[in-house]
Every structure is written in C-alpha cells, then in structure tokens.
Amino acid sequence: MNEHLQAAASGRVLQVSLSGFDLINSPRLNKGTAFSDHERDVFDLHGLLPPLVGSLADQLERRMAALRAQPTTFSKYSFLRDLQDTNETLFYALLVRNIEEMLPLVYTPTVGEGCQRFSEIWRKPRGLFLSYPNRNRIDQILSHAIYDDVKCIVVSDGERILGLGDQGAGGMGIPIGKMALYTALGGIHPEHCLPILLDVGTDNQDRLKNPLYIGWRNPRIRGQEYDDFVDLFVKSVKKRWPHVLLQWEDFAGANAARFLARYRDQLCTFNDDIQGTAAVAAATLISAINVTGVPLEQQKIAIVGFGSAGLGITNMLAQFMQDKGLTAEQARSRFYAIDRYGLVTEAGQDVRPEQMPYARKEQEVESWRQPNGEIALLDVVRNAKPTVLIGVSGQPGAFTEQAVREMATYAERPVIFPLSNPTSRSEATAQDLMDWTDGRALIGTGSPSEPVNVAGKKVPVTQTNNSYIFPGLALGILASKAKRVTDAMIKAAAEELIRHLPTQTDKQARLLPPLSEARSLGHLIGQAVGRQAIRDGQAQIANEDALNRELQANTWEPVYVPYQRKNIEPCK
C-alpha cells in the first residue's frame, strides 16, 4: 500500500512530493480551492488558485449546481468525466452522496451515448488503450510505476457495448464507468483500479469515417490473430500483477463465454455481463416471488436472448431451483430459451453446445410451429404459459403487446424483466407493460425508468442494476485475496442481496433496495463473498476476523487529508 492509500486509510498527514501546477494537475491529489493557506505556502500554490479557501462541502454544493444546470444528460456525463479527470476526491464524494441521481449519468443509460461520442470528449488519459499495433509493447506499457498499486482491472474490446454493438475505442467508456462504481459503491480506492480497452479495430463504419475517432482505424481483427492478442494481454497481466482481479466487460457473446471458460482457472476473473447480470436478475425474481407467493420451483421462465447473459441467468436460476429440491433435469425443464431463430430446440439452427441442455425436444414443440417453421415468443406464451419473461436480447420491442396480453390472461401477476441496455434497446417500456397487463405486472428494467401511471397513480419501477452486485463482489475478492472466483462466490453475492430485499417484509415495496443503500450493501456483499472464498479454499487469509480487517483496509472514503511537503533527496 503506498503513502497516499495509507494516509487515506489512517487519517494521518500525507507526504506529497509534487507542487505547483504538477500538484493541481494530479487528479488524485488535487483539492482545488480546498487547499489550506498553509498548504498553499508549502506547495507554491498562491496565485494558481483563487484566494477563497473552501471546503469539500462548499465544492460539492457548487459542482452539483453546475451539474444540474447542464442542458442534457450527455452534457452532464461529459461534465462528470471532466471532474473525474480534474479532482477524483470531489468526483467520488459527489457520487457517494448522490447515488440515485448520479448513477444513471456515470453509467447506464447515459454511458451508452458516452461510448458512441467518446472521441468527442476525450481529453486526458484515463486507463490504458492497448492497441493491436502495440501488441509487442504491452509488457512495457504495463510496467510503469504508476500502476504498481493496481489490484483490479475492467477490460473490454468495445465490440458489444450494451445493446449498441461495436463502438471500437469508444467502448473505453464502459471500463471507466465500471471502475467508477467499484470505488463509489464498493469503496475500492481509485489507485487500485485500472480500466483497459483492447483496441483491435472496429467494424463500425460510422466510427471509421469519423475524423474525430481516436481509435485504431482498421477493420476488427478476428480469428487466431484476435485470440493470440487476448492471450498475450492475459499473460502480460498475470506477469505484472499475479494476484489481480480481471473483470471482462462487453465482449461479443461468444467471446465473452469463451474467455471466461478459458481463463477462469488461470487467474482471478469474472464476467459481469454473464455472472453479475445473473446474480441481480435472480435476486430480483426472488423478490417478485415474495409478492406473488408462487415458489421459484413452480415458475415457468421464458428467456428472450440466449447469449452469454441469458445463459448466465438461466444457469443461476436453475441452481436456485435445485437448492429447492429439483433435479438438474427438472430445473432445466422450467426454462424456454428464445434466440434469434426462435425457441431453442435440439435440432434448431446454430444451437451452441452450452445452450443444448435447455433446448426443447422437437416432438414436444412440433405443434407450436408457425407455417414458416419458427416458434416465436407468442407461440411459447400460448403453449408453455410462462409466468416469468426475461429479456436480454438488445432488441427493442421484442416483448410484443400480443404476447404480453396473452401472458396476462393466465398469470395473475406477470413477472416481466426487460433488461437490455440502454433504454433505446429495451424489449419494452415499463408503461406499455403496465398498460398491457392492466397494472398487474411486476417489472424490473435494465435502465432507469420513469414511474408508471397505474389507475391515475405514479408507481416507481425497479431498476435491475448490476451495480448492486459487482462492486461488492470485487471488494470481497480483494479483501479475501481470492485466487479464483467460484460460482459459489457469485451465488453468495446474490444470496446476500436477497437477504435485504424490501419485499421480505412489505409486498408493496420495490423489488430491490434503494440505490442509495448500494454502498452499504456493497460492504455486506463483500463480506459474504469473502466468507464464501474462505469456505471454497480460495482465500489467502486465515479467517473471518482477518477478512473484516481487510474489508476495512480496502474501503476508501472520498475525503481530503492534510498534506505535508516530502523532501526529495538530491541525486548523488
């Protein structure tokens, strides 16, 4: 742990060697107007700052007023990115104190436009762009001393950004946003966090033709060259940081599953699109079941979009069903997976091996087929009568009015989760779902939603947000010094969230806790994940007492600490 982190953890004075412009231009050390008169004397700051000596509270009030005056959500996103690159302590203090207002601005849904327009607003280095032409320099790039304290990485190749597709280098907005939530909701110090974008080109012609585009102007590298590049990256990461946590984010579905399977036993790694989405979706469904009273093992679940995210959700829910006493085969029989060619069947088109356990037998569904041979969502609803509908397809309008109205004829409280991000890619709007079910649906959305109108009343809609899970998961992994991330650790994160569901005690409550509680939940989830790592034999700490000490040591609060000038010995 370096001196900056030690000072932040203990509250003591921090020894700083920078001064003047160099100090003010360091986002991690800059205090702006909150530098004291004494610090201005010692660090040669007089004249570089206005005479006002303010406080963090003053700055928060001023920045919130300026933020709220911005005319669009994108301009607010850009404003916050600038603040993060100017004064990290102030940026994170703003997030922590205004989670519900800030989360949609630093992450979904606004981060989608942020990625599309990333080249317009890129100004200062944050994270690392590892481009294919620099593949032989990765070791050198990672070796800089500024990265000595890195403990966790979020990496993307920008190919499947939310539901928006290939954004090339603009996909860096996702690792930056995820890492911001590691700190804001998990309490992990920003010096431990490194966003990385693997720039292997892009097939997005709008990006390639844009004169402002900052990425490598080349069609996306694929095949063996691509795999070799990713493998080179992983080997370099393992060599530089043997115990680092590596989170995969927004890779194309097939690659996401491949890389998780390939590397999960080589280093400490997880994929939030697959595992984090599964955990929060499972918890939200359990919350809806608290309302409906129909046990999980009796639910019939239709999954629209059966890529890596859909498969992850299905696998986790099937495990929860087995915990309730079903066999693996019985649990799998409760799911109806719908992909690009309709219901997934054993003889279906392009059915991947990992999807096959959930493929329906041809003789079971032959009578469901339309004249063109397809079995669409409406056919599944009419014949299978699912009680739960989950969408991770990225296809707006995938939940059709006819299918939802049909579902509402037999399900007293239809459970419907259009989870695709951003809002423009959602399978249905919350208001439409309420209208089509006469206000009876239990809804969880991937992006924030305005309250819906039900019989003249405004009813809030629950956002099924991965940020309930992955920051605490990361905190627990770091605190336990886990060697690997097990399925049981992911499940422990979901189970801890389930223990805090508002519907445990109030059937009229929202399906998930307020996002304002996400930081405190992150600590509890971290504790649960750490305990599971100990049980799984993956932790490198002795016991729960040690875990609690590490949780405390790894939790950072965004507050200013006093600085003293560090004397640098002259070179001999």
Backbone torsions as a table, in degrees:
resi	resn	phi	psi	omega
1	MET	NA	128.5	-177.0
2	ASN	-82.4	178.7	-173.5
3	GLU	-63.9	-36.8	-179.7
4	HIS	-61.7	-46.2	-179.2
5	LEU	-67.3	-38.9	179.2
6	GLN	-62.3	-41.5	179.4
7	ALA	-64.8	-43.4	-179.6
8	ALA	-63.8	-35.7	-178.1
9	ALA	-74.6	-36.9	-172.7
10	SER	-98.0	-16.8	-177.9
11	GLY	84.3	3.9	-178.5
12	ARG	-83.1	177.4	-179.1
13	VAL	-70.0	142.6	179.4
14	LEU	-99.8	130.1	175.7
15	GLN	-83.7	122.8	-175.1
16	VAL	-125.1	132.9	-179.4
17	SER	-95.9	-19.6	-179.7
18	LEU	-76.8	159.1	175.6
19	SER	-152.7	170.0	174.9
20	GLY	55.0	-137.5	-178.5
21	PHE	-57.5	-39.1	-178.2
22	ASP	-60.3	-39.2	179.8
23	LEU	-69.8	-46.7	-179.0
24	ILE	-65.1	-30.9	-178.3
25	ASN	-87.6	6.0	174.3
26	SER	-94.3	108.6	-176.8
27	PRO	-57.0	-31.2	-176.0
28	ARG	-81.4	-18.6	-178.3
29	LEU	-111.3	-18.8	-175.9
30	ASN	-63.5	134.7	174.1
31	LYS	-115.8	-5.4	-177.5
32	GLY	60.1	-133.2	-177.9
33	THR	-68.7	-6.9	-178.4
34	ALA	-85.3	-1.5	170.7
35	PHE	-62.8	131.5	-179.7
36	SER	-72.3	166.6	176.2
37	ASP	-59.1	-41.0	179.7
38	HIS	-62.5	-44.2	179.0
39	GLU	-64.3	-35.0	177.8
40	ARG	-66.3	-35.1	175.4
41	ASP	-65.2	-50.9	-171.3
42	VAL	-69.7	-35.3	-172.7
43	PHE	-105.6	15.6	174.7
44	ASP	57.9	48.8	-176.3
45	LEU	-103.7	-10.0	179.7
46	HIS	-61.4	135.7	-178.2
47	GLY	90.1	-28.7	176.4
48	LEU	-82.8	-19.7	-179.8
49	LEU	-119.2	150.6	171.9
50	PRO	-65.1	159.6	-172.3
51	PRO	-66.7	-20.7	-179.0
52	LEU	-60.4	129.6	169.9
53	VAL	-102.4	106.7	-174.6
54	GLY	-104.1	-164.8	-179.8
55	SER	-133.9	169.2	176.1
56	LEU	-59.7	-39.1	179.6
57	ALA	-62.0	-42.4	177.5
58	ASP	-61.2	-44.9	-178.3
59	GLN	-64.8	-39.9	178.3
60	LEU	-60.4	-44.0	179.7
61	GLU	-63.0	-42.6	-178.1
62	ARG	-68.7	-43.2	-178.8
63	ARG	-69.3	-36.8	177.6
64	MET	-64.8	-39.4	177.6
65	ALA	-63.4	-43.0	179.3
66	ALA	-66.7	-39.2	178.7
67	LEU	-63.1	-48.1	-177.0
68	ARG	-67.2	-19.3	178.2
69	ALA	-81.6	-10.2	179.2
70	GLN	-66.6	140.5	-170.0
71	PRO	-78.9	-23.3	-176.5
72	THR	-134.7	163.8	177.0
73	THR	-65.1	-35.6	179.0
74	PHE	-67.2	-40.1	177.6
75	SER	-65.6	-31.0	174.9
76	LYS	-68.8	-40.6	176.7
77	TYR	-60.0	-46.4	179.7
78	SER	-63.0	-40.7	177.4
79	PHE	-58.5	-45.4	-178.3
80	LEU	-69.8	-36.0	175.9
81	ARG	-62.1	-41.5	177.1
82	ASP	-62.9	-40.9	179.8
83	LEU	-64.3	-41.7	179.0
84	GLN	-61.5	-36.2	-179.1
85	ASP	-83.4	-0.9	-179.7
86	THR	-111.3	-44.1	-175.0
87	ASN	-151.1	95.8	-174.6
88	GLU	-66.9	-37.9	-179.4
89	THR	-61.6	-44.8	178.7
90	LEU	-65.8	-41.9	178.5
91	PHE	-57.5	-48.6	-176.7
92	TYR	-73.7	-32.1	174.6
93	ALA	-62.2	-38.5	178.0
94	LEU	-63.6	-43.5	179.5
95	LEU	-64.7	-50.1	-173.6
96	VAL	-62.1	-36.3	-176.6
97	ARG	-85.8	-9.8	-176.6
98	ASN	-140.3	48.1	-171.5
99	ILE	-55.3	-49.8	-173.1
100	GLU	-64.9	-36.2	179.3
101	GLU	-76.2	-36.2	-171.4
102	MET	-86.0	-31.2	-172.6
103	LEU	-57.9	-44.4	178.6
104	PRO	-66.6	-15.1	-178.8
105	LEU	-90.2	-35.6	-179.7
106	VAL	-91.8	-17.0	177.3
107	TYR	-135.9	-146.3	-174.5
108	THR	-64.0	140.0	5.3
109	PRO	-93.1	-12.3	-169.6
110	THR	-66.5	-28.9	-178.7
111	VAL	-61.0	-24.0	177.0
112	GLY	-61.0	-50.6	176.1
113	GLU	-66.2	-33.5	177.2
114	GLY	-58.9	-38.5	177.7
115	CYS	-72.0	-40.5	179.3
116	GLN	-62.9	-32.8	-175.8
117	ARG	-114.0	22.4	-174.5
118	PHE	-58.8	-39.0	-177.8
119	SER	-65.2	-25.1	179.5
120	GLU	-70.0	-31.0	-170.2
121	ILE	-114.3	1.3	179.4
122	TRP	-67.9	126.0	-178.0
123	ARG	-130.5	-43.7	-174.4
124	LYS	-127.8	149.3	178.9
125	PRO	-61.6	133.6	170.3
126	ARG	-148.7	120.9	-174.5
127	GLY	76.7	-169.7	-176.1
128	LEU	-126.0	133.9	169.5
129	PHE	-98.4	110.5	176.9
130	LEU	-102.3	100.8	-174.6
131	SER	-93.0	154.4	-178.6
132	TYR	-57.4	-41.2	177.8
133	PRO	-62.4	-21.6	179.2
134	ASN	-98.3	21.7	-173.3
135	ARG	-62.1	-27.2	179.5
136	ASN	-86.5	2.2	179.8
137	ARG	-112.0	5.8	-173.4
138	ILE	-59.0	-46.4	178.9
139	ASP	-56.8	-44.0	-179.4
140	GLN	-64.3	-42.1	-178.9
141	ILE	-64.2	-42.1	-177.9
142	LEU	-74.0	-15.9	-170.4
143	SER	-78.5	-10.7	-175.0
144	HIS	-58.2	141.2	-176.4
145	ALA	-62.8	-22.3	-179.6
146	ILE	-62.5	-20.0	-178.6
147	TYR	-99.4	12.1	-176.5
148	ASP	-60.5	-30.9	-174.4
149	ASP	-96.6	9.9	179.2
150	VAL	-64.5	130.8	176.5
151	LYS	-121.5	-19.6	-178.3
152	CYS	-145.1	143.8	-177.6
153	ILE	-129.1	137.8	165.1
154	VAL	-113.0	124.8	-176.4
155	VAL	-124.0	140.8	174.0
156	SER	-139.1	157.4	171.1
157	ASP	-108.7	7.3	173.2
158	GLY	72.2	11.9	-173.6
159	GLU	-83.2	-31.2	-177.0
160	ARG	-132.5	72.6	-176.2
161	ILE	-80.2	110.1	-175.5
162	LEU	49.7	-131.1	175.5
163	GLY	-100.4	16.5	-172.5
164	LEU	-96.5	-8.7	177.8
165	GLY	82.8	-153.6	-170.6
166	ASP	-72.4	116.5	177.1
167	GLN	-116.1	6.6	177.6
168	GLY	56.0	-135.8	-177.3
169	ALA	-64.3	-23.2	176.9
170	GLY	-62.5	-17.7	177.2
171	GLY	-63.6	-10.7	177.0
172	MET	-58.2	-24.1	177.7
173	GLY	-57.5	-29.2	-178.9
174	ILE	-72.4	-53.9	176.1
175	PRO	-58.2	-38.4	177.6
176	ILE	-61.7	-45.6	-179.8
177	GLY	-65.3	-43.1	179.0
178	LYS	-61.4	-44.2	-178.4
179	MET	-65.9	-34.0	176.1
180	ALA	-60.7	-36.2	179.6
181	LEU	-78.6	-26.7	170.2
182	TYR	-54.0	-42.3	-177.1
183	THR	-80.4	-48.6	-175.0
184	ALA	-66.6	-39.4	-173.8
185	LEU	-106.7	-23.8	178.2
186	GLY	-100.2	-16.4	-179.8
187	GLY	78.4	11.7	-177.9
188	ILE	-77.8	130.8	-175.1
189	HIS	-61.1	137.3	-179.5
190	PRO	-58.5	-25.8	178.4
191	GLU	-69.0	-16.8	176.4
192	HIS	-84.4	-10.0	-166.5
193	CYS	-109.1	131.6	179.9
194	LEU	-132.7	109.0	172.8
195	PRO	-77.3	138.6	179.3
196	ILE	-134.4	137.3	174.4
197	LEU	-117.8	120.7	173.8
198	LEU	-85.4	103.8	-176.0
199	ASP	-90.5	97.1	179.6
200	VAL	-107.9	26.7	-177.2
201	GLY	89.8	-176.8	179.5
202	THR	-150.7	147.8	173.3
203	ASP	-99.6	8.2	178.7
204	ASN	-83.0	106.4	-175.2
205	GLN	-64.8	-31.6	177.6
206	ASP	-62.0	-37.2	178.7
207	ARG	-72.2	-44.7	-176.8
208	LEU	-64.0	-31.6	-178.4
209	LYS	-87.2	-10.7	-176.9
210	ASN	-78.7	118.6	-178.6
211	PRO	-63.3	-17.8	179.5
212	LEU	-86.6	-9.4	-172.8
213	TYR	-59.9	129.4	-173.6
214	ILE	-94.2	-5.7	-175.2
215	GLY	-87.9	-178.8	177.6
216	TRP	-71.1	119.1	-176.1
217	ARG	-83.5	85.7	-176.4
218	ASN	-159.2	145.2	173.3
219	PRO	-56.9	150.0	-175.8
220	ARG	-61.3	130.0	176.0
221	ILE	-70.0	136.8	-178.7
222	ARG	-135.6	-178.6	174.6
223	GLY	67.3	-146.6	-174.4
224	GLN	-64.6	-35.5	178.2
225	GLU	-59.7	-42.9	179.6
226	TYR	-65.0	-48.2	-179.6
227	ASP	-61.0	-40.4	179.7
228	ASP	-64.2	-37.8	179.9
229	PHE	-65.5	-45.2	178.7
230	VAL	-63.1	-40.2	179.8
231	ASP	-65.6	-38.5	176.8
232	LEU	-62.4	-41.4	177.3
233	PHE	-61.2	-48.9	-178.1
234	VAL	-61.7	-42.7	179.1
235	LYS	-62.6	-39.4	179.1
236	SER	-66.5	-40.2	178.2
237	VAL	-63.6	-45.4	-179.9
238	LYS	-62.3	-37.3	179.8
239	LYS	-70.3	-39.8	-177.0
240	ARG	-75.9	-42.2	-177.6
241	TRP	-133.7	87.2	-174.3
242	PRO	-58.4	-24.6	-175.0
243	HIS	-115.1	22.1	-176.3
244	VAL	-71.8	152.9	170.4
245	LEU	-94.9	124.5	-179.7
246	LEU	-115.9	116.7	177.7
247	GLN	-104.8	124.9	175.3
248	TRP	-84.8	139.3	-174.8
249	GLU	-146.1	127.1	171.8
250	ASP	56.4	42.8	164.7
251	PHE	-85.5	156.4	174.7
252	ALA	-55.4	146.4	-170.2
253	GLY	-49.8	-49.2	-177.7
254	ALA	-64.8	-40.6	179.2
255	ASN	-68.5	-37.8	-179.7
256	ALA	-58.3	-48.6	-179.3
257	ALA	-67.5	-39.8	-179.3
258	ARG	-61.9	-47.0	-175.5
259	PHE	-69.5	-36.9	177.1
260	LEU	-62.6	-45.7	179.9
261	ALA	-64.9	-38.0	-175.5
262	ARG	-71.6	-38.3	-169.0
263	TYR	-108.2	-6.1	-172.7
264	ARG	-66.4	-20.8	176.7
265	ASP	-100.8	5.0	178.4
266	GLN	-102.3	-27.1	178.6
267	LEU	-156.7	175.4	-178.1
268	CYS	-79.7	106.7	-171.0
269	THR	-150.7	151.8	172.6
270	PHE	-151.8	166.3	178.4
271	ASN	-120.0	115.0	-175.6
272	ASP	-68.0	-34.8	179.3
273	ASP	-61.1	-34.0	-179.3
274	ILE	-89.8	-54.1	-169.4
275	GLN	-90.8	-41.2	177.7
276	GLY	-66.3	-42.4	177.0
277	THR	-60.4	-42.2	179.7
278	ALA	-61.3	-43.7	-176.4
279	ALA	-64.6	-46.5	-177.1
280	VAL	-73.6	-33.8	176.8
281	ALA	-65.5	-40.8	178.6
282	ALA	-62.8	-44.6	180.0
283	ALA	-63.4	-39.8	-179.2
284	THR	-67.8	-37.8	177.0
285	LEU	-66.0	-41.6	176.4
286	ILE	-59.3	-38.2	178.5
287	SER	-63.7	-43.1	177.5
288	ALA	-63.2	-36.1	178.5
289	ILE	-66.6	-32.1	174.0
290	ASN	-58.6	-30.4	-179.6
291	VAL	-82.9	-46.7	-174.4
292	THR	-77.0	-29.1	-177.8
293	GLY	81.0	-0.8	178.7
294	VAL	-88.2	119.0	-174.7
295	PRO	-59.0	151.9	-178.7
296	LEU	-56.0	-43.2	-175.9
297	GLU	-67.8	-10.5	176.1
298	GLN	-100.9	-2.5	-179.7
299	GLN	-75.9	148.3	167.9
300	LYS	-113.0	127.0	-167.8
301	ILE	-121.6	122.1	174.5
302	ALA	-99.8	127.2	179.1
303	ILE	-111.1	116.9	179.3
304	VAL	-101.3	111.0	-172.7
305	GLY	104.9	98.7	-172.7
306	PHE	-115.9	45.3	170.7
307	GLY	-84.8	-151.7	-174.7
308	SER	-63.5	-39.5	-179.7
309	ALA	-68.5	-46.6	-179.9
310	GLY	-62.1	-40.4	179.5
311	LEU	-68.2	-37.7	178.0
312	GLY	-62.4	-44.8	177.7
313	ILE	-60.5	-46.2	-177.1
314	THR	-62.9	-44.4	-179.6
315	ASN	-62.4	-41.4	-178.7
316	MET	-69.1	-42.9	178.8
317	LEU	-64.4	-36.9	177.0
318	ALA	-62.7	-37.7	177.8
319	GLN	-65.8	-41.2	176.3
320	PHE	-62.0	-37.6	177.4
321	MET	-65.0	-39.8	177.9
322	GLN	-65.3	-32.8	175.0
323	ASP	-62.6	-24.5	179.0
324	LYS	-87.3	0.7	174.8
325	GLY	113.8	-6.4	178.3
326	LEU	-76.0	150.7	170.1
327	THR	-74.2	166.4	178.4
328	ALA	-58.7	-41.5	-179.8
329	GLU	-66.5	-42.2	178.4
330	GLN	-63.2	-40.8	179.5
331	ALA	-63.6	-45.8	-179.4
332	ARG	-62.2	-29.2	-178.2
333	SER	-70.6	-11.3	-179.2
334	ARG	-84.3	-1.4	-174.0
335	PHE	-114.0	143.7	175.4
336	TYR	-126.3	106.5	-174.0
337	ALA	-95.4	127.1	-178.9
338	ILE	-118.8	121.8	-179.9
339	ASP	-119.7	-160.7	-170.9
340	ARG	-62.3	-26.3	-179.9
341	TYR	-103.6	19.9	179.5
342	GLY	94.7	-158.8	-178.4
343	LEU	-57.1	133.6	179.4
344	VAL	-75.8	119.8	179.5
345	THR	-124.7	166.1	-174.4
346	GLU	-62.1	-30.9	179.0
347	ALA	-105.7	18.1	-176.5
348	GLY	-72.3	168.3	-177.4
349	GLN	-79.3	132.7	175.0
350	ASP	55.4	38.8	175.7
351	VAL	-81.2	120.6	-177.3
352	ARG	-82.1	157.1	-177.2
353	PRO	-55.9	-38.9	-177.9
354	GLU	-71.0	-18.2	177.4
355	GLN	-85.8	-22.7	-170.4
356	MET	-57.0	-35.3	179.1
357	PRO	-59.3	-20.1	-179.3
358	TYR	-105.4	3.3	179.5
359	ALA	-70.9	136.1	179.9
360	ARG	-81.6	148.8	178.1
361	LYS	-70.4	142.0	-174.7
362	GLU	-60.0	-43.0	-176.9
363	GLN	-66.1	-25.9	179.9
364	GLU	-69.0	-35.8	-169.2
365	VAL	-116.4	6.4	-175.5
366	GLU	-57.0	-39.5	-177.6
367	SER	-74.4	-8.4	-179.7
368	TRP	-82.7	-16.4	-168.8
369	ARG	-68.1	144.8	171.1
370	GLN	-77.7	169.0	178.9
371	PRO	-55.6	-30.4	179.4
372	ASN	-82.0	2.0	177.8
373	GLY	91.7	-9.3	-176.8
374	GLU	-83.5	149.9	171.5
375	ILE	-117.9	101.0	-174.7
376	ALA	-90.2	178.8	-178.6
377	LEU	-56.1	-45.9	-178.6
378	LEU	-58.6	-40.4	178.8
379	ASP	-64.2	-39.2	178.0
380	VAL	-65.5	-43.9	-179.6
381	VAL	-62.7	-43.2	-178.4
382	ARG	-66.2	-35.9	-172.3
383	ASN	-98.2	-42.5	-177.2
384	ALA	-88.8	-25.1	-178.2
385	LYS	55.6	59.5	177.2
386	PRO	-66.2	147.8	177.6
387	THR	-98.8	-13.9	-179.6
388	VAL	-130.1	136.5	179.4
389	LEU	-128.2	117.4	-177.5
390	ILE	-121.2	129.6	-178.9
391	GLY	-117.6	124.4	172.5
392	VAL	-136.0	43.7	-172.6
393	SER	-95.2	-21.6	-173.1
394	GLY	70.0	15.4	-177.5
395	GLN	-109.8	104.9	-180.0
396	PRO	-61.4	136.6	179.8
397	GLY	81.8	7.5	-178.6
398	ALA	-62.5	-31.5	174.6
399	PHE	-87.1	96.2	-175.2
400	THR	-76.6	154.7	178.5
401	GLU	-58.3	-41.9	-177.7
402	GLN	-63.3	-42.7	-179.1
403	ALA	-67.1	-41.3	-178.6
404	VAL	-69.3	-41.2	177.9
405	ARG	-64.1	-36.9	177.0
406	GLU	-63.8	-43.1	178.3
407	MET	-59.9	-38.6	-177.6
408	ALA	-71.2	-13.1	178.8
409	THR	-75.2	-24.5	-178.0
410	TYR	-119.1	-20.1	-179.9
411	ALA	-98.3	118.9	-179.5
412	GLU	-61.9	-43.1	176.3
413	ARG	-128.5	85.4	179.4
414	PRO	-60.4	134.6	177.6
415	VAL	-102.3	116.2	-171.8
416	ILE	-133.4	121.2	-177.7
417	PHE	-121.8	94.8	170.1
418	PRO	-82.6	99.7	-167.0
419	LEU	-99.3	-6.0	-175.5
420	SER	-67.9	140.9	178.7
421	ASN	-116.0	155.1	-9.7
422	PRO	-74.5	-167.2	-175.6
423	THR	-55.5	-36.7	-177.6
424	SER	-65.7	-15.9	-179.8
425	ARG	-107.1	7.4	-177.3
426	SER	-69.2	146.4	-177.8
427	GLU	-66.9	-22.9	177.6
428	ALA	-169.9	158.2	174.3
429	THR	-85.7	152.1	179.7
430	ALA	-61.5	-38.9	-178.5
431	GLN	-64.4	-42.4	177.8
432	ASP	-61.7	-42.7	-178.7
433	LEU	-62.7	-39.3	176.9
434	MET	-66.4	-41.9	179.8
435	ASP	-63.7	-41.9	-175.7
436	TRP	-74.9	-15.8	-179.9
437	THR	-113.7	15.6	-179.2
438	ASP	55.1	37.6	175.6
439	GLY	77.6	12.6	-174.4
440	ARG	-98.4	-11.3	-174.8
441	ALA	-69.6	146.4	169.0
442	LEU	-103.0	115.2	-166.4
443	ILE	-117.2	137.4	168.2
444	GLY	-129.5	128.0	-176.7
445	THR	-111.8	153.9	178.9
446	GLY	-73.0	-40.9	177.6
447	SER	-103.5	161.6	176.6
448	PRO	-58.9	144.9	-179.6
449	SER	-128.0	143.8	172.2
450	GLU	-64.1	151.1	174.3
451	PRO	-55.0	146.4	-179.2
452	VAL	-96.4	154.9	178.8
453	ASN	-93.5	116.8	177.4
454	VAL	-126.1	110.6	179.5
455	ALA	53.0	42.2	176.4
456	GLY	83.6	-0.9	179.3
457	LYS	-111.0	145.7	176.2
458	LYS	-87.6	122.5	-177.5
459	VAL	-117.3	124.7	-179.9
460	PRO	-67.5	153.3	-179.7
461	VAL	-114.5	134.1	-179.2
462	THR	-77.0	131.3	171.4
463	GLN	-91.2	119.7	178.2
464	THR	-84.9	85.7	-166.3
465	ASN	-107.1	127.0	179.3
466	ASN	-59.0	-18.8	-177.9
467	SER	-66.4	-12.7	171.4
468	TYR	-68.3	-23.6	-170.0
469	ILE	-109.2	-57.5	-163.7
470	PHE	-67.2	-32.1	177.8
471	PRO	-64.8	-43.0	177.8
472	GLY	-67.8	-37.1	176.1
473	LEU	-58.6	-46.9	179.7
474	ALA	-63.7	-41.7	179.0
475	LEU	-60.1	-44.8	179.5
476	GLY	-64.3	-36.7	178.4
477	ILE	-65.7	-45.2	-179.4
478	LEU	-67.2	-44.0	-176.5
479	ALA	-66.1	-34.7	179.5
480	SER	-85.9	-7.6	-176.4
481	LYS	54.3	45.3	-175.6
482	ALA	-64.1	140.6	177.7
483	LYS	-82.5	-31.2	-179.5
484	ARG	-143.1	162.0	175.7
485	VAL	-106.8	114.5	-177.9
486	THR	-94.0	160.8	174.8
487	ASP	-60.4	-34.5	-179.8
488	ALA	-65.3	-32.2	177.8
489	MET	-69.5	-39.4	175.9
490	ILE	-63.3	-43.7	-179.2
491	LYS	-65.5	-35.5	177.4
492	ALA	-62.9	-35.7	176.4
493	ALA	-63.3	-44.8	178.3
494	ALA	-63.0	-42.9	-177.5
495	GLU	-65.5	-35.0	178.1
496	GLU	-67.7	-40.6	175.7
497	LEU	-62.1	-39.8	179.6
498	ILE	-60.0	-35.4	-179.9
499	ARG	-65.4	-15.9	-175.9
500	HIS	-115.9	19.5	-179.9
501	LEU	-69.9	132.2	178.6
502	PRO	-61.4	-28.3	-177.6
503	THR	-74.6	-4.8	173.6
504	GLN	-60.9	-32.6	-175.7
505	THR	-119.5	-14.8	-175.6
506	ASP	-143.2	108.2	-178.0
507	LYS	-69.8	-12.2	178.3
508	GLN	-92.8	-4.1	-175.2
509	ALA	-76.9	169.0	172.8
510	ARG	-63.9	158.4	-176.4
511	LEU	-71.2	-27.6	179.8
512	LEU	-126.9	159.4	179.2
513	PRO	-62.5	161.3	175.2
514	PRO	-59.5	144.4	178.3
515	LEU	-62.8	-21.4	177.1
516	SER	-62.2	-19.3	178.8
517	GLU	-94.6	2.5	-171.9
518	ALA	-63.8	-32.8	-179.8
519	ARG	-69.5	-43.5	177.6
520	SER	-67.8	-36.0	175.4
521	LEU	-64.2	-36.4	178.8
522	GLY	-57.7	-39.1	179.0
523	HIS	-67.4	-42.4	-179.9
524	LEU	-66.0	-40.4	177.7
525	ILE	-66.1	-39.7	176.4
526	GLY	-58.6	-41.2	179.0
527	GLN	-64.4	-43.4	-179.9
528	ALA	-65.2	-41.4	179.4
529	VAL	-66.3	-41.1	178.1
530	GLY	-62.5	-42.1	178.2
531	ARG	-61.7	-40.7	179.9
532	GLN	-67.4	-36.8	177.2
533	ALA	-61.0	-38.8	176.5
534	ILE	-63.6	-46.6	179.9
535	ARG	-62.3	-35.7	-177.9
536	ASP	-79.9	-3.3	-178.2
537	GLY	73.8	19.2	-179.1
538	GLN	-99.2	-15.1	-176.5
539	ALA	-77.6	149.8	175.1
540	GLN	-111.5	31.6	171.7
541	ILE	-125.1	162.3	-168.7
542	ALA	-80.2	-41.2	-169.2
543	ASN	-160.4	-176.4	-176.4
544	GLU	-68.9	-31.4	176.1
545	ASP	-61.3	-43.7	177.2
546	ALA	-64.2	-37.8	177.5
547	LEU	-60.0	-46.0	-178.6
548	ASN	-63.8	-36.8	176.5
549	ARG	-65.1	-40.8	179.7
550	GLU	-69.9	-36.4	176.2
551	LEU	-59.7	-43.5	178.7
552	GLN	-64.3	-43.2	-177.7
553	ALA	-68.2	-27.9	-177.0
554	ASN	-94.4	4.3	-179.7
555	THR	-103.2	119.9	-176.5
556	TRP	-108.3	136.9	175.1
557	GLU	-107.1	132.1	-178.8
558	PRO	-77.7	84.5	177.1
559	VAL	-134.6	155.2	177.0
560	TYR	-78.6	142.1	173.4
561	VAL	-117.7	152.8	-180.0
562	PRO	-66.6	147.1	178.8
563	TYR	-112.1	146.0	168.1
564	GLN	-124.2	151.3	179.9
565	ARG	-73.4	128.4	177.9
566	LYS	-92.0	122.9	179.4
567	ASN	-77.7	128.6	179.9
568	ILE	-102.2	122.9	-179.4
569	GLU	-68.6	135.6	178.8
570	PRO	-66.6	149.0	178.9
571	CYS	-66.7	138.0	-180.0
572	LYS	-91.5	NA	NA
